[in-house]
Amino acid sequence: MANLTLVYGMRLLPSDEVTEVGEAPLKLKNGRQAHVTMHVLEGSKEEIEKQLRTSLEAFFDLYPEI
């Protein structure tokens, strides 16, 4: 299996201050660009942690070959 790179970002902000979330651009070695879809999780610390674990498990379910 090839080595993989998981790209992600996190930042906590007051929930009433976020007005828009866009894609994050990536530059690849071959000169091409890719984009990472940003996700928003809201709630208490415990709710966010639970949602993040669920989201991470679902993400890897999309790639059963790895």
N, CA, C and O atoms as a printed pandas DataFrame, in Angstrom:
     atom_number atom_name residue_name chain_id  residue_number  x_coord  y_coord  z_coord
0              1         N          MET        A               1    0.846   -1.181    0.000
1              2        CA          MET        A               1    0.000    0.000    0.000
2              3         C          MET        A               1    0.890    1.244    0.000
3              4         O          MET        A               1    1.902    1.294    0.700
4              5         N          ALA        A               2    0.513    2.219   -0.772
5              6        CA          ALA        A               2    1.259    3.478   -0.845
6              7         C          ALA        A               2    1.040    4.292    0.426
7              8         O          ALA        A               2    0.008    4.176    1.086
8              9         N          ASN        A               3    2.029    5.113    0.754
9             10        CA          ASN        A               3    1.842    6.049    1.854
10            11         C          ASN        A               3    0.818    7.084    1.433
11            12         O          ASN        A               3    0.760    7.473    0.266
12            13         N          LEU        A               4    0.021    7.524    2.373
13            14        CA          LEU        A               4   -1.053    8.471    2.106
14            15         C          LEU        A               4   -0.844    9.742    2.921
15            16         O          LEU        A               4   -0.099    9.738    3.901
16            17         N          THR        A               5   -1.492   10.816    2.522
17            18        CA          THR        A               5   -1.486   12.059    3.281
18            19         C          THR        A               5   -2.924   12.482    3.512
19            20         O          THR        A               5   -3.684   12.653    2.559
20            21         N          LEU        A               6   -3.298   12.649    4.761
21            22        CA          LEU        A               6   -4.622   13.155    5.109
22            23         C          LEU        A               6   -4.474   14.649    5.380
23            24         O          LEU        A               6   -3.716   15.059    6.259
24            25         N          VAL        A               7   -5.207   15.457    4.618
25            26        CA          VAL        A               7   -5.141   16.911    4.770
26            27         C          VAL        A               7   -6.411   17.365    5.480
27            28         O          VAL        A               7   -7.519   17.054    5.043
28            29         N          TYR        A               8   -6.246   18.095    6.565
29            30        CA          TYR        A               8   -7.409   18.615    7.264
30            31         C          TYR        A               8   -7.015   19.867    8.038
31            32         O          TYR        A               8   -5.831   20.134    8.247
32            33         N          GLY        A               9   -8.005   20.619    8.454
33            34        CA          GLY        A               9   -7.767   21.803    9.266
34            35         C          GLY        A               9   -8.871   21.936   10.295
35            36         O          GLY        A               9  -10.006   21.516   10.069
36            37         N          MET        A              10   -8.526   22.524   11.422
37            38        CA          MET        A              10   -9.520   22.727   12.474
38            39         C          MET        A              10   -9.323   24.089   13.109
39            40         O          MET        A              10   -8.202   24.573   13.266
40            41         N          ARG        A              11  -10.426   24.684   13.465
41            42        CA          ARG        A              11  -10.385   25.928   14.207
42            43         C          ARG        A              11  -11.716   26.088   14.922
43            44         O          ARG        A              11  -12.774   25.897   14.322
44            45         N          LEU        A              12  -11.669   26.434   16.188
45            46        CA          LEU        A              12  -12.887   26.684   16.955
46            47         C          LEU        A              12  -13.185   28.174   16.967
47            48         O          LEU        A              12  -12.314   28.991   17.265
48            49         N          LEU        A              13  -14.425   28.519   16.641
49            50        CA          LEU        A              13  -14.890   29.907   16.636
50            51         C          LEU        A              13  -16.261   29.963   17.297
51            52         O          LEU        A              13  -16.962   28.952   17.339
52            53         N          PRO        A              14  -16.653   31.112   17.810
53            54        CA          PRO        A              14  -18.028   31.239   18.299
54            55         C          PRO        A              14  -18.991   30.944   17.145
55            56         O          PRO        A              14  -18.821   31.465   16.043
56            57         N          SER        A              15  -19.998   30.113   17.399
57            58        CA          SER        A              15  -20.857   29.634   16.310
58            59         C          SER        A              15  -21.613   30.750   15.612
59            60         O          SER        A              15  -21.981   30.590   14.448
60            61         N          ASP        A              16  -21.856   31.855   16.263
61            62        CA          ASP        A              16  -22.605   32.937   15.608
62            63         C          ASP        A              16  -21.709   33.863   14.786
63            64         O          ASP        A              16  -22.199   34.839   14.217
64            65         N          GLU        A              17  -20.406   33.578   14.711
65            66        CA          GLU        A              17  -19.501   34.436   13.949
66            67         C          GLU        A              17  -19.178   33.893   12.557
67            68         O          GLU        A              17  -18.633   34.626   11.732
68            69         N          VAL        A              18  -19.494   32.652   12.281
69            70        CA          VAL        A              18  -19.168   32.054   10.986
70            71         C          VAL        A              18  -20.298   32.354   10.010
71            72         O          VAL        A              18  -21.453   32.005   10.252
72            73         N          THR        A              19  -19.947   33.008    8.901
73            74        CA          THR        A              19  -20.976   33.336    7.905
74            75         C          THR        A              19  -20.817   32.541    6.619
75            76         O          THR        A              19  -21.783   32.369    5.876
76            77         N          GLU        A              20  -19.600   32.050    6.344
77            78        CA          GLU        A              20  -19.377   31.324    5.096
78            79         C          GLU        A              20  -18.154   30.429    5.243
79            80         O          GLU        A              20  -17.174   30.793    5.893
80            81         N          VAL        A              21  -18.229   29.259    4.631
81            82        CA          VAL        A              21  -17.104   28.326    4.600
82            83         C          VAL        A              21  -16.894   27.920    3.151
83            84         O          VAL        A              21  -17.843   27.541    2.464
84            85         N          GLY        A              22  -15.647   27.999    2.683
85            86        CA          GLY        A              22  -15.344   27.644    1.302
86            87         C          GLY        A              22  -14.388   26.477    1.228
87            88         O          GLY        A              22  -14.160   25.783    2.219
88            89         N          GLU        A              23  -13.831   26.263    0.054
89            90        CA          GLU        A              23  -12.863   25.193   -0.147
90            91         C          GLU        A              23  -11.462   25.708    0.145
91            92         O          GLU        A              23  -11.182   26.898    0.001
92            93         N          ALA        A              24  -10.589   24.801    0.557
93            94        CA          ALA        A              24   -9.184   25.148    0.767
94            95         C          ALA        A              24   -8.383   24.631   -0.429
95            96         O          ALA        A              24   -8.481   23.452   -0.769
96            97         N          PRO        A              25   -7.597   25.488   -1.068
97            98        CA          PRO        A              25   -6.810   25.049   -2.227
98            99         C          PRO        A              25   -5.547   24.298   -1.815
99           100         O          PRO        A              25   -4.948   24.590   -0.780
100          101         N          LEU        A              26   -5.151   23.330   -2.637
101          102        CA          LEU        A              26   -3.911   22.576   -2.451
102          103         C          LEU        A              26   -3.109   22.661   -3.732
103          104         O          LEU        A              26   -3.683   22.647   -4.821
104          105         N          LYS        A              27   -1.803   22.747   -3.625
105          106        CA          LYS        A              27   -0.926   22.689   -4.786
106          107         C          LYS        A              27   -0.207   21.353   -4.757
107          108         O          LYS        A              27    0.388   20.985   -3.745
108          109         N          LEU        A              28   -0.261   20.623   -5.870
109          110        CA          LEU        A              28    0.347   19.305   -5.972
110          111         C          LEU        A              28    1.715   19.397   -6.644
111          112         O          LEU        A              28    2.001   20.363   -7.352
112          113         N          LYS        A              29    2.550   18.397   -6.422
113          114        CA          LYS        A              29    3.897   18.377   -6.995
114          115         C          LYS        A              29    3.895   18.502   -8.509
115          116         O          LYS        A              29    4.810   19.090   -9.085
116          117         N          ASN        A              30    2.879   17.956   -9.154
117          118        CA          ASN        A              30    2.828   17.987  -10.619
118          119         C          ASN        A              30    2.352   19.332  -11.166
119          120         O          ASN        A              30    2.146   19.477  -12.371
120          121         N          GLY        A              31    2.177   20.318  -10.278
121          122        CA          GLY        A              31    1.760   21.641  -10.700
122          123         C          GLY        A              31    0.254   21.851  -10.720
123          124         O          GLY        A              31   -0.218   22.981  -10.848
124          125         N          ARG        A              32   -0.491   20.781  -10.597
125          126        CA          ARG        A              32   -1.951   20.897  -10.601
126          127         C          ARG        A              32   -2.442   21.366   -9.244
127          128         O          ARG        A              32   -1.705   21.362   -8.258
128          129         N          GLN        A              33   -3.703   21.769   -9.219
129          130        CA          GLN        A              33   -4.337   22.165   -7.971
130          131         C          GLN        A              33   -5.454   21.200   -7.629
131          132         O          GLN        A              33   -6.070   20.597   -8.508
132          133         N          ALA        A              34   -5.702   21.066   -6.349
133          134        CA          ALA        A              34   -6.826   20.284   -5.848
134          135         C          ALA        A              34   -7.504   21.139   -4.780
135          136         O          ALA        A              34   -6.960   22.159   -4.358
136          137         N          HIS        A              35   -8.671   20.727   -4.353
137          138        CA          HIS        A              35   -9.395   21.459   -3.322
138          139         C          HIS        A              35   -9.854   20.504   -2.233
139          140         O          HIS        A              35  -10.178   19.347   -2.502
140          141         N          VAL        A              36   -9.877   20.988   -1.026
141          142        CA          VAL        A              36  -10.378   20.238    0.121
142          143         C          VAL        A              36  -11.688   20.885    0.549
143          144         O          VAL        A              36  -11.738   22.088    0.805
144          145         N          THR        A              37  -12.731   20.099    0.623
145          146        CA          THR        A              37  -14.005   20.599    1.096
146          147         C          THR        A              37  -13.933   20.763    2.607
147          148         O          THR        A              37  -13.559   19.832    3.320
148          149         N          MET        A              38  -14.285   21.926    3.085
149          150        CA          MET        A              38  -14.278   22.194    4.512
150          151         C          MET        A              38  -15.623   21.783    5.097
151          152         O          MET        A              38  -16.657   21.913    4.441
152          153         N          HIS        A              39  -15.608   21.294    6.315
153          154        CA          HIS        A              39  -16.825   20.854    6.990
154          155         C          HIS        A              39  -17.010   21.656    8.270
155          156         O          HIS        A              39  -16.038   22.088    8.889
156          157         N          VAL        A              40  -18.246   21.848    8.655
157          158        CA          VAL        A              40  -18.570   22.605    9.865
158          159         C          VAL        A              40  -19.304   21.690   10.827
159          160         O          VAL        A              40  -20.279   21.039   10.453
160          161         N          LEU        A              41  -18.831   21.641   12.078
161          162        CA          LEU        A              41  -19.488   20.903   13.146
162          163         C          LEU        A              41  -19.811   21.895   14.251
163          164         O          LEU        A              41  -18.951   22.686   14.638
164          165         N          GLU        A              42  -21.023   21.868   14.760
165          166        CA          GLU        A              42  -21.434   22.791   15.814
166          167         C          GLU        A              42  -22.000   22.034   16.996
167          168         O          GLU        A              42  -22.524   20.930   16.844
168          169         N          GLY        A              43  -21.895   22.615   18.154
169          170        CA          GLY        A              43  -22.445   22.025   19.362
170          171         C          GLY        A              43  -21.484   22.199   20.518
171          172         O          GLY        A              43  -20.547   22.995   20.457
172          173         N          SER        A              44  -21.730   21.447   21.561
173          174        CA          SER        A              44  -20.836   21.462   22.721
174          175         C          SER        A              44  -19.557   20.716   22.360
175          176         O          SER        A              44  -19.488   20.072   21.313
176          177         N          LYS        A              45  -18.550   20.798   23.214
177          178        CA          LYS        A              45  -17.293   20.078   22.990
178          179         C          LYS        A              45  -17.566   18.595   22.773
179          180         O          LYS        A              45  -17.015   17.986   21.855
180          181         N          GLU        A              46  -18.405   18.021   23.604
181          182        CA          GLU        A              46  -18.703   16.592   23.496
182          183         C          GLU        A              46  -19.436   16.267   22.204
183          184         O          GLU        A              46  -19.154   15.251   21.568
184          185         N          GLU        A              47  -20.377   17.127   21.811
185          186        CA          GLU        A              47  -21.116   16.899   20.568
186          187         C          GLU        A              47  -20.196   17.002   19.351
187          188         O          GLU        A              47  -20.295   16.201   18.422
188          189         N          ILE        A              48  -19.309   17.983   19.364
189          190        CA          ILE        A              48  -18.374   18.147   18.255
190          191         C          ILE        A              48  -17.437   16.949   18.172
191          192         O          ILE        A              48  -17.184   16.442   17.079
192          193         N          GLU        A              49  -16.919   16.488   19.305
193          194        CA          GLU        A              49  -16.033   15.318   19.309
194          195         C          GLU        A              49  -16.751   14.094   18.749
195          196         O          GLU        A              49  -16.170   13.342   17.967
196          197         N          LYS        A              50  -18.004   13.887   19.140
197          198        CA          LYS        A              50  -18.781   12.739   18.652
198          199         C          LYS        A              50  -19.013   12.848   17.149
199          200         O          LYS        A              50  -18.856   11.864   16.426
200          201         N          GLN        A              51  -19.386   14.038   16.670
201          202        CA          GLN        A              51  -19.611   14.244   15.245
202          203         C          GLN        A              51  -18.324   14.039   14.447
203          204         O          GLN        A              51  -18.343   13.472   13.354
204          205         N          LEU        A              52  -17.200   14.510   15.008
205          206        CA          LEU        A              52  -15.918   14.371   14.325
206          207         C          LEU        A              52  -15.523   12.902   14.202
207          208         O          LEU        A              52  -15.064   12.471   13.144
208          209         N          ARG        A              53  -15.696   12.135   15.269
209          210        CA          ARG        A              53  -15.395   10.692   15.204
210          211         C          ARG        A              53  -16.269    9.998   14.167
211          212         O          ARG        A              53  -15.782    9.181   13.386
212          213         N          THR        A              54  -17.558   10.322   14.161
213          214        CA          THR        A              54  -18.481    9.727   13.198
214          215         C          THR        A              54  -18.099   10.100   11.775
215          216         O          THR        A              54  -18.117    9.255   10.881
216          217         N          SER        A              55  -17.753   11.364   11.564
217          218        CA          SER        A              55  -17.363   11.837   10.246
218          219         C          SER        A              55  -16.082   11.158    9.767
219          220         O          SER        A              55  -15.978   10.777    8.601
220          221         N          LEU        A              56  -15.116   11.007   10.656
221          222        CA          LEU        A              56  -13.859   10.363   10.302
222          223         C          LEU        A              56  -14.078    8.894    9.932
223          224         O          LEU        A              56  -13.506    8.409    8.955
224          225         N          GLU        A              57  -14.897    8.192   10.703
225          226        CA          GLU        A              57  -15.205    6.799   10.383
226          227         C          GLU        A              57  -15.897    6.698    9.029
227          228         O          GLU        A              57  -15.577    5.815    8.232
228          229         N          ALA        A              58  -16.838    7.590    8.766
229          230        CA          ALA        A              58  -17.561    7.578    7.488
230          231         C          ALA        A              58  -16.615    7.887    6.327
231          232         O          ALA        A              58  -16.755    7.310    5.249
232          233         N          PHE        A              59  -15.656    8.792    6.536
233          234        CA          PHE        A              59  -14.699    9.137    5.505
234          235         C          PHE        A              59  -13.920    7.890    5.084
235          236         O          PHE        A              59  -13.788    7.622    3.890
236          237         N          PHE        A              60  -13.413    7.141    6.030
237          238        CA          PHE        A              60  -12.635    5.958    5.689
238          239         C          PHE        A              60  -13.504    4.827    5.141
239          240         O          PHE        A              60  -12.997    3.944    4.449
240          241         N          ASP        A              61  -14.798    4.842    5.440
241          242        CA          ASP        A              61  -15.710    3.871    4.830
242          243         C          ASP        A              61  -15.812    4.097    3.322
243          244         O          ASP        A              61  -16.127    3.168    2.578
244          245         N          LEU        A              62  -15.549    5.328    2.864
245          246        CA          LEU        A              62  -15.584    5.624    1.436
246          247         C          LEU        A              62  -14.408    4.972    0.684
247          248         O          LEU        A              62  -14.447    4.833   -0.539
248          249         N          TYR        A              63  -13.380    4.580    1.418
249          250        CA          TYR        A              63  -12.167    4.013    0.827
250          251         C          TYR        A              63  -11.888    2.619    1.410
251          252         O          TYR        A              63  -10.901    2.439    2.123
252          253         N          PRO        A              64  -12.740    1.642    1.115
253          254        CA          PRO        A              64  -12.561    0.313    1.716
254          255         C          PRO        A              64  -11.263   -0.378    1.271
255          256         O          PRO        A              64  -10.815   -1.327    1.915
256          257         N          GLU        A              65  -10.658    0.097    0.170
257          258        CA          GLU        A              65   -9.444   -0.548   -0.333
258          259         C          GLU        A              65   -8.210   -0.221    0.495
259          260         O          GLU        A              65   -7.176   -0.870    0.333
260          261         N          ILE        A              66   -8.294    0.776    1.384
261          262        CA          ILE        A              66   -7.115    1.110    2.195
262          263         C          ILE        A              66   -7.224    0.551    3.585
263          264         O          ILE        A              66   -6.319    0.739    4.398
